[in-house]
Amino acid sequence: MKKTFPVIFTLITLSIVGILFIQITWLQSLMILTRSQLNDKVNQSVVNVSNELGKKLHSGLSFKLPKRGQNLIDNSVPNFSENHIDNIYNDKELNQLIRSSLDSNGLKDLNYEFAISDKNGLVTIHSSKFNESNIDTTFNTMKVVVPVIPQDYMEPSGPFELITVVVPNVRIHILYSLMWVIAGSLLFILIVIAAFFITLRSLFTQRKLNEIKRDFINNMTHELKTPLATISLAVDALKSPKVQGESKSVEYFSNIIKEENERMNKHVEVILQAAQIEKKEYALNKTPVDIHDLLFGVLDSFKLQLDAKPSSIQTNFDADPAVIEADEEYLLHVFSNLIDNAIKYSKDTINIAITTSSFPGEIQIVFQDEGIGMNAATLKHIFEKFYRAHTGNIHDVKGFGLGMSYVKWVIGIHKGKIKVQSEEGVGTKMIITLPVV
């Protein structure tokens, strides 16, 4: 795993970078294509407007009355000159004509500004924001200029009047028109990135699990090998004629075999508990259980371990009532695990306090010790399966790292809660709350 992980990480990273590069390049190409298509549609629309205006114009001289609003008395001489667009249309009429042409080409939401300039390049008609938009010469502005050629011209040659249409904020229009495509592309990119991180997380988790399982197998082999070796030596000793002739020696070695056998049974029981949690197969045999009697029974089972070193056990059982509906066997294992941990992680002297209290609808059991305690990192992972705190060389504590995960599981299936408070070098407090029916 250590050798293949960098290769897998590199390949996945390169794949993700390649996919992102292709996706971004495709989006850029699509925007360029969309801009080109937009330019063609705008140009076609303006050409259509130019043709419409050309139908109203003539290349020759025409008789024209003075413009509307001019004084007929002061300008009584008729005007003979060429037709101009500003003599035929005003800005509102031109805007309506351009809008109609753009709409017919599928550009209903397109914002634009326009202007008409004469043969000398002077602007004769323009929209309100044309000058402002025409100043912008960046890529964000599209400009289309088309000459207006009178319809009766046989061989068009300039100069002619020009119609200019400027489309500001082209990027916004393109992005809006490609909104769903871009949204889908971004969603795809996010999915790919999320899949990348999930894959990496799975790889890290898998590597961590492999290390944990390897440590578990090593611990299990050691834990089972030691009592087997001790039993083998005790059996060999019992075969000795000298030992067989002394009843005290026979009893001594028989007790060793019994103790080591019980020790192996405990290890096997822990492994079976872990398998039970993994398969989620359990059947609760709920009966009325007196918590106080159960705690006293568990404490009695640890009498030999408590007598092996200076110890102080304080009990303050104030819960009333103390009887709950629960599976006695499961709770027995839970309390045994917690007391066993308090003993294993104790200092030179074992100090354990067990209290019970009653609350509305529930009973609280607190296990408090004055052992080595836990730091914040250990406290964070305490209920993880196979997790074992690094205690250094001071406290060589054996185990599989399954006890606390089992405790949490049992409390959970009993609809209870467990909370842990601990401080390194001070001690640990386990607070269990179970419902009282």
C-alpha positions, -999 to +999 in steps of 0.1 A: +000+000+000+028+024+008+044+019-026+012+020-047-004+049-029+019+076-044+014+061-079-024+060-075-024+096-061-002+108-091-024+091-117-056+104-102-042+139-099-031+139-135-065+126-146-083+153-127-060+180-141-065+167-176-103+166-173-104+201-158-081+214-186-103+198-213-135+211-197-121+247-193-108+246-229-141+234-242-160+262-223-136+288-238-141+274-273-179+274-268-179+310-257-158+320-287-182+301-310-212+316-293-198+351-297-191+344-334-227+332-339-240+363-320-220+385-343-234+368-374-270+372-361-265+409-352-248+415-385-277+398-404-302+418-384-285+451-392-282+441-429-320+435-429-326+469-414-302+485-440-322+468-468-354+481-453-340+517-451-326+514-486-360+508-500-371+542-487-341+560-502-334+570-539-301+580-555-314+609-574-327+644-564-361+646-549-385+673-540-388+677-502-409+700-482-393+716-451-390+693-420-418+693-395-415+722-372-398+745-396-413+779-405-428+777-440-428+815-444-390+818-438-383+787-458-408+791-486-384+779-513-388+741-519-357+720-512-343+698-540-317+674-526-309+638-518-330+618-494-315+611-460-325+586-433-331+614-407-356+629-431-376+597-431-372+582-396-367+595-361-348+577-333-379+558-319-389+545-353-354+533-361-352+517-327-384+498-333-371+487-367-339+474-353-356+457-323-380+439-347-351+427-368-331+414-338-362+397-324-368+378-357-332+365-354-338+351-319-321+381-300-351+393-280-331+399-248-301+416-265-293+452-253-279+475-279-273+511-289-275+525-325-266+555-346-270+568-382-241+587-397-242+606-430-218+604-459-194+627-441-193+606-410-214+629-389-239+612-366-274+624-374-295+600-353-284+580-322-298+563-292-295+578-257-264+558-246-247+553-280-218+577-273-210+560-240-211+525-255-192+535-286-162+547-265-156+511-251-134+493-276-127+463-254-135+427-262-166+431-241-183+453-268-195+442-302-198+467-330-215+462-364-214+489-392-234+484-424-239+509-452-274+519-463-275+516-501-305+531-520-324+505-538-321+520-572-283+519-573-271+498-601-234+497-591-231+506-555-202+529-546-197+551-517-199+571-497-232+560-482-250+566-449-240+541-423-260+523-396-240+514-365-252+490-338-231+486-307-238+457-282-223+464-248-216+438-221-214+410-247-198+386-221-227+389-198-251+381-227-230+351-237-228+338-202-265+343-197-273+324-229-249+296-219-261+296-183-274+260-182-244+247-201-219+265-178-239+254-147-239+218-159-202+220-166-194+235-132-215+208-116-196+182-134-163+198-124-174+199-087-185+162-089-151+152-103-133+172-076-156+157-049-149+123-063-112+130-062-113+140-025-136+111-016-112+087-033-082+102-015-101+100+018-109+064+011-073+056+003-061+073+035-088+055+055-080+022+039-043+026+047-051+036+082-074+005+086-047-017+072-023-004+098-049-008+126-057-043+115-021-053+113-015-040+148-047-058+160-035-091+145-001-086+162-017-078+195-041-107+193-013-131+184+007-119+214-022-119+238-032-155+228+003-168+226+013-158+261-014-178+280-010-208+257+027-208+265+020-205+302-006-233+300+019-255+281+046-250+308+021-257+336+009-289+319+046-301+315+051-293+352+021-314+363+035-343+344+066-342+366+065-370+393+079-346+418+050-321+413+024-349+413+036-360+447+029-325+462-007-315+465+001-278+469+022-278+437-006-296+418-031-270+431-007-241+422-002-252+386-039-261+382-048-225+393-023-212+367-040-232+340-074-220+351-064-183+353-048-184+319-078-202+304-101-175+318-077-149+303-080-165+269-117-167+272-119-130+279-098-123+247-120-145+226-151-128+241-138-094+231-132-105+196-167-120+194-181-087+207-163-069+179-178-093+153-212-088+168-209-051+164-196-055+128-225-077+118-251-057+138-266-089+149-280-088+184-310-097+204-318-078+236-331-099+264-345-071+285-353-080+321-356-059+353-319-052+363-308-036+396-279-014+386-265-014+421-265-051+425-249-054+390-221-029+400-214-047+432-211-080+413-187-065+388-165-051+416-163-085+433-150-100+400-121-076+401-112-083+437-080-101+429-068-073+406-077-046+431-058-065+459-027-068+437-018-031+443-029-003+467-065+006+458-095+026+470-130+020+457-156+046+466-193+039+459-221+064+463-252+048+450-280+074+453-302+064+424-338+056+434-352+036+417-321+017+405-340-010+386-342-006+348-353-027+318-321-038+302-301-068+290-281-078+321-253-096+301-246-066+279-245-041+308-223-066+327-197-064+299-200-026+298-193-021+335-165-047+334-148-029+305-150+005+322-137-008+356-110-028+338-098+003+319-098+023+352-075-004+367-052-008+336-047+030+332-042+037+369-011+051+385+007+034+413-025+036+434-059+026+421-085+052+430-120+046+415-153+063+424-186+050+412-218+071+417-254+067+406-280+094+405-317+097+395-331+122+370-366+124+355-370+093+334-333+082+335-305+070+357-269+083+356-239+061+364-205+078+367-171+061+367-143+083+378-106+075+383-074+092+390-053+075+364-031+087+336-060+104+318-062+112+281-052+141+259-075+158+234-063+137+205-070+104+223-103+117+236-114+124+200-109+088+189-118+069+220-149+053+206-132+042+173-128+005+168-093-008+172-080+025+184-056+024+213-040+054+230-002+058+228+009+055+264+046+053+258+069+031+278+055+041+313+023+021+311+025-010+290-012-016+286-024-046+266-056-049+247-073-048+213-088-014+213-123-028+211-137-021+246-149+015+243-164+009+208-184-020+224-194+002+254-208+029+231-226+003+210-243-013+240-253+020+255-267+031+221-289+000+216-303+006+251-312+042+240-287+057+264-259+082+262-222+081+272-200+111+277-163+111+285-143+138+303-106+134+307-074+153+315-040+140+310-023+132+343-055+139+363-079+111+354-110+102+335-147+104+341-172+082+322-208+094+324-235+069+313-272+078+311-298+051+307-336+055+304-358+043+333-390+028+320 
